[in-house]
Amino acid sequence: MIVGVTGASGFIGQNLVPELIKNGHRVRILVRSKNQKILWPEVEAYYGDFSNPSSLVDFVKDLEAVVHCAGVIKALRKEDFIMGNYNSTKNLVDAINIAKPKNFKRFIFLSSQSAQGPSKELIPRKVEQTPEPVSWYGKSKLMAENYIINSLQYPYTILRLSTVYGPHDRETLRFFQYVKWGLFPMPNGEKYLSIIYVKDVVKLILMLLEKKDVGINRIYFVANPEYTTLSSIIENIKSLSGKRRVLKITIPEWIFRPALKLSETIAKITKSPTIANSDKANELAEKYWIGDPTHLYEETGFKPNYSIIEGLYETLMWYKENRWL
């Protein structure tokens, strides 16, 4: 199958592309600069700009599937989230509709749990519930979902990913760093989280590409069957790292909100987007980031290969082997 991948140089993309190649797919990646380093000699690199739909038509013209991994997780303004998550998706969808690739089977969109929002209590949120995103990151992802649903003229599958961790991930790297330092800040105290290992996300994507009648025009929440807690993650990393003691410090909202606002102000002055911003503060203030993956398991037959402890172990080993930790 000819599969187009956006965001190939990102965290999930770097895990996905080698597996697509290994499974016999012909892979085409979208790159924004001719100076961008291509990590895999086997792929076809097409140069395009998400702000220009016509530049995307050549990229999609004879594809059989697209896995849209590209997106923005940190920005200086809400408009940047909208541009990076909604506008880019809209223009890609429009390009597919214009190109009308005759053998196109599916558009797989990597959305986020942030699009559906947190739970109000210790009851996992279901995808059929009305979404209630609390951040512009989540709102922009939801806008992208709605455009796909209402405008794409081909089959789609939307994957609302829970917290994804694993090799190449710089965001959850800080969890391992905090444990190494023996000091773990916990904004607003304990958190209840749905998470999944990146290799299981890749497994799901490969399965959807192979099973062409599964998950058509559906939204799935993607996570391990059971949710976990931030304290449990800390204890698991501590145990795997051989660390004796980690001091957990609760950071109240009246402290972390001004701190992230200051970080955001500095980012705007230096024009360097950061994930430590007011938008992220809205998500950190929530306690229950748990969702219900039941529909995914029942309708697709998907089962994660990795338990949380197994995924954390592989991640730790990768960080050490690559001198990230």
Buried (B, 14 or more C-beta within 10 A) or exposed (E): BBBBBBBBBBBBBBBBBBBBBEBEBBBBBBBBEEEEEEEBEEBEBBEBBBEEBEBBBEBBBBBBBBBBBBBBBBBBBBEBBBBBBBBBBBBBBBBBBBBEBEEBBBBBBBBBBBBBBBBEEEEBBBBEEEBBBBBBBBBBBBBBBBBBEEEBEBBBBBBBBBBBBBBBBEEBBBBBBBBBEEEBEBBBEEBBBBBBBBBBBBBBBBBBBEEBEBBEEBBBBBBBBEBBEBBBBBBBBBEBBEBEEBEBEEBEEEEBBEEBBEBBEEBBEEEEBBBBBBBBBBBBBBBBBBBBBBBBBEEBEBEBEBEBEEBBBBBBEBBEEEEBB
